[in-house]
Amino acid sequence: MPQRFFFGPPWIFREYVPQEAVDALLAVSEIPERTIDSLAVALRNESGFLDRARLAQVVHGILPDERLASGIVSTLESLRREKVDDAIRALRRWRDADGENAAKFPGEALSSLESRLPRLIEAYPAMERYRKARRLASMTGNVAESLEVICDLRPVFNEKRDRVEGIVPITTLRLEYERQGDETAVLEVVFSREMLDELVQKAQTAQQKLKVLSVCVSEWIPDGMVKLT
C-alpha cells in the first residue's frame, strides 16, 4: 500500500515537496482523461464506507498499472477538494525554486496535472463517511497503529557474574498508538505466560462478538459496518 502525503498551506512547500508526493502527482498527470472520469464515476457510485483497502481495489480495477494506481490512491487519500488549488500552487512554487525540481516535474506534466487533479479529487460520499468514522473513533480514545509481541530469554547470573544459573522467559507486548493530538506514543508491557493465555482467550472472545455485531449491523444497515484500518 502506498504511503500517504499531506499538503498543508502552500507556503509550507516553497522549497520542499516530499518525493512520494512528486511521484504520486506525476502519476496523476500521466493518466488518460477518460480514465480519470471513469475513476470519478466509480468512486461516486461506491456505497457504504470506502476504506483504504477498498479504495485500492476500486482504483486497481480501472487502472491495472501498479505505479499509476498507487499514485492515484495516495493522492485520493491525501488531498481534499478545497486543497487542490493550494497543492498546485505549492507544486509550482517548488518547481520554480530549483532547476532540478523543474526537471523532475516538467512543465507539460504540470499542465496535465492542473487539468486532471480537480476532476479526480471530489468529496466522494463513501470516502467522506469513512473519514468521519475515523474522526469519531479517534475522538473517543487513542488509535492503535501497530502491535508486536516480543519473546525473549534473559539470563540469571550468580553473584560473581561468571556463571549463568537460570533463564527467565520474557514476553513483551509493544503497542504503538496515535494520541488525539496526532502524536505517536509507545506502550510496552511485560506479560506472564498465564496473562498471555488470558489475552489470547479475550481476543478470541472479542473476535466472536465482532462477527455477531457484523451480522446484526448488515441486517440493520446494509454496508453499514465500518472496518477501520
C-alpha positions as CSV (number, residue, x, y, z in Angstrom):
1,M,0.0,0.0,0.0
2,P,1.4,3.4,-0.9
3,Q,2.3,5.9,1.7
4,R,0.1,9.0,2.1
5,F,1.5,12.5,1.8
6,F,-0.3,15.6,3.1
7,F,-0.3,19.1,1.6
8,G,-0.8,21.9,4.1
9,P,-0.9,25.6,3.4
10,P,1.0,26.4,0.2
11,W,3.8,28.3,1.9
12,I,5.0,25.1,3.7
13,F,6.3,23.7,0.4
14,R,8.1,26.7,-1.0
15,E,11.4,24.7,-1.2
16,Y,10.5,21.1,-0.5
17,V,7.8,18.6,-1.6
18,P,8.1,15.0,-0.3
19,Q,9.3,12.7,-3.0
20,E,6.3,10.5,-2.6
21,A,4.1,13.5,-3.4
22,V,6.1,14.2,-6.5
23,D,5.8,10.6,-7.7
24,A,2.0,10.4,-6.9
25,L,1.2,13.7,-8.7
26,L,3.3,12.7,-11.7
27,A,1.3,9.5,-11.9
28,V,-1.9,11.6,-11.9
29,S,-0.6,13.8,-14.7
30,E,0.0,10.7,-16.9
31,I,-3.4,9.1,-16.6
32,P,-5.7,9.5,-19.6
33,E,-8.5,11.9,-19.0
34,R,-11.2,9.3,-19.8
35,T,-9.7,7.1,-17.1
36,I,-9.9,9.9,-14.6
37,D,-13.6,10.4,-15.5
38,S,-14.2,6.6,-15.1
39,L,-12.5,6.6,-11.7
40,A,-14.6,9.5,-10.5
41,V,-17.8,7.8,-11.6
42,A,-16.8,4.6,-9.9
43,L,-16.0,6.4,-6.7
44,R,-19.2,8.3,-6.7
45,N,-21.1,5.1,-7.1
46,E,-19.5,3.4,-4.1
47,S,-21.8,2.7,-1.2
48,G,-21.0,2.2,2.5
49,F,-17.6,3.2,3.8
50,L,-14.7,3.4,1.4
51,D,-11.6,2.4,3.5
52,R,-8.1,2.2,2.2
53,A,-8.2,-1.4,1.1
54,R,-11.5,-0.9,-0.9
55,L,-10.2,2.3,-2.4
56,A,-7.1,0.5,-3.7
57,Q,-9.4,-2.3,-5.1
58,V,-11.6,0.2,-7.0
59,V,-8.7,2.0,-8.4
60,H,-6.8,-1.1,-9.5
61,G,-9.9,-2.4,-11.1
62,I,-9.9,0.5,-13.5
63,L,-6.2,1.2,-13.7
64,P,-4.1,-2.0,-13.7
65,D,-0.8,-0.2,-14.0
66,E,0.7,-0.6,-10.4
67,R,2.7,2.7,-10.4
68,L,-0.2,4.8,-11.7
69,A,-2.7,3.2,-9.5
70,S,-0.6,3.7,-6.4
71,G,-0.2,7.4,-7.3
72,I,-3.9,7.7,-7.6
73,V,-4.6,6.0,-4.2
74,S,-2.0,8.2,-2.4
75,T,-3.4,11.4,-3.9
76,L,-7.1,10.5,-3.1
77,E,-6.1,9.7,0.5
78,S,-4.1,12.9,0.9
79,L,-6.0,15.7,-0.8
80,R,-9.3,17.2,-0.1
81,R,-11.3,19.2,-2.8
82,E,-10.7,22.5,-1.0
83,K,-6.9,21.9,-1.0
84,V,-6.5,21.1,-4.7
85,D,-5.6,24.7,-5.8
86,D,-3.2,25.1,-2.8
87,A,-1.5,21.9,-3.8
88,I,-1.0,23.0,-7.4
89,R,0.3,26.4,-6.3
90,A,2.7,24.7,-3.8
91,L,4.0,22.4,-6.5
92,R,4.5,25.3,-8.9
93,R,6.5,27.3,-6.3
94,W,8.6,24.2,-5.6
95,R,9.4,23.8,-9.3
96,D,10.3,27.4,-9.7
97,A,12.7,27.3,-6.7
98,D,15.1,24.9,-8.3
99,G,16.1,23.7,-11.8
100,E,16.4,20.1,-10.6
101,N,12.8,20.3,-9.3
102,A,11.6,21.6,-12.6
103,A,13.4,18.6,-14.3
104,K,11.7,16.2,-12.0
105,F,8.3,17.7,-12.8
106,P,8.3,19.1,-16.4
107,G,6.0,21.9,-17.4
108,E,3.8,19.7,-19.6
109,A,3.3,17.4,-16.6
110,L,2.2,20.3,-14.5
111,S,-0.3,21.5,-17.2
112,S,-1.7,18.0,-17.4
113,L,-2.0,17.8,-13.6
114,E,-3.8,21.2,-13.5
115,S,-6.4,19.7,-15.8
116,R,-6.8,16.3,-14.2
117,L,-6.4,16.9,-10.4
118,P,-9.6,18.9,-10.0
119,R,-11.5,16.2,-11.9
120,L,-10.2,13.4,-9.7
121,I,-10.5,15.0,-6.2
122,E,-14.1,15.2,-5.1
123,A,-15.9,14.8,-1.8
124,Y,-16.9,11.3,-2.6
125,P,-19.7,10.3,-0.2
126,A,-18.2,6.8,0.7
127,M,-14.8,8.3,1.4
128,E,-16.3,11.1,3.5
129,R,-18.3,8.7,5.5
130,Y,-15.1,6.7,6.2
131,R,-13.2,9.8,7.2
132,K,-16.0,10.8,9.6
133,A,-16.0,7.3,11.1
134,R,-12.2,7.6,11.7
135,R,-12.6,11.0,13.3
136,L,-15.3,9.7,15.6
137,A,-13.1,6.8,16.6
138,S,-10.1,9.0,17.3
139,M,-12.2,11.4,19.3
140,T,-13.0,8.8,21.9
141,G,-9.5,7.4,22.6
142,N,-6.1,6.6,21.3
143,V,-5.9,4.7,18.0
144,A,-3.5,1.7,17.7
145,E,-1.0,1.9,14.8
146,S,1.0,-1.3,15.3
147,L,1.1,-4.3,17.7
148,E,4.0,-6.7,18.4
149,V,4.5,-9.5,20.8
150,I,8.3,-10.0,21.5
151,C,9.6,-13.2,23.1
152,D,13.0,-13.1,24.7
153,L,15.2,-15.0,27.2
154,R,17.2,-13.3,29.9
155,P,20.0,-14.9,31.8
156,V,20.2,-15.0,35.6
157,F,23.8,-14.8,36.7
158,N,25.4,-15.8,40.0
159,E,26.8,-13.1,42.4
160,K,30.2,-13.1,40.7
161,R,28.6,-12.7,37.2
162,D,30.8,-15.6,35.9
163,R,28.1,-18.3,35.6
164,V,24.5,-18.5,34.3
165,E,22.3,-20.0,36.9
166,G,19.0,-19.8,35.1
167,I,17.0,-18.3,32.3
168,V,13.9,-16.1,32.5
169,P,11.5,-16.1,29.6
170,I,10.1,-12.6,28.9
171,T,7.1,-11.8,26.7
172,T,6.6,-8.1,25.9
173,L,3.6,-6.6,24.3
174,R,4.6,-3.5,22.3
175,L,1.8,-1.2,21.3
176,E,2.3,1.9,19.1
177,Y,-0.6,4.2,19.1
178,E,-1.6,7.7,17.9
179,R,-2.9,10.1,20.5
180,Q,-5.7,12.5,19.9
181,G,-3.2,15.3,19.2
182,D,-1.7,13.3,16.4
183,E,1.4,12.4,18.4
184,T,2.7,8.8,18.3
185,A,3.4,7.0,21.6
186,V,4.6,3.5,22.5
187,L,3.4,1.3,25.4
188,E,5.5,-1.7,26.4
189,V,4.1,-4.2,28.9
190,V,5.7,-7.5,30.1
191,F,3.3,-10.4,30.2
192,S,3.4,-13.6,32.2
193,R,2.6,-16.8,30.4
194,E,-0.7,-17.0,32.2
195,M,-1.6,-13.4,31.2
196,L,-0.6,-14.2,27.6
197,D,-3.1,-17.1,27.6
198,E,-5.7,-14.8,29.0
199,L,-5.0,-12.2,26.3
200,V,-5.5,-14.8,23.6
201,Q,-8.8,-16.0,25.1
202,K,-10.1,-12.5,25.4
203,A,-9.0,-11.7,21.8
204,Q,-10.9,-14.7,20.5
205,T,-14.0,-13.7,22.5
206,A,-13.8,-10.2,21.0
207,Q,-13.5,-11.7,17.5
208,Q,-16.6,-13.7,18.1
209,K,-18.5,-10.7,19.4
210,L,-17.4,-8.7,16.3
211,K,-18.7,-11.4,14.0
212,V,-22.1,-11.3,15.7
213,L,-22.2,-7.5,15.6
214,S,-21.2,-7.6,11.9
215,V,-24.2,-9.8,11.1
216,C,-26.6,-7.7,13.1
217,V,-25.4,-4.4,11.5
218,S,-25.6,-5.8,8.0
219,E,-29.3,-6.6,8.7
220,W,-30.0,-3.2,10.2
221,I,-27.9,-1.0,7.8
222,P,-26.6,-2.7,4.6
223,D,-22.9,-1.8,4.1
224,G,-23.1,0.0,7.4
225,M,-20.2,-1.9,9.2
226,V,-17.1,0.3,9.2
227,K,-13.8,-1.6,9.2
228,L,-11.2,0.9,10.4
229,T,-7.6,0.4,9.0
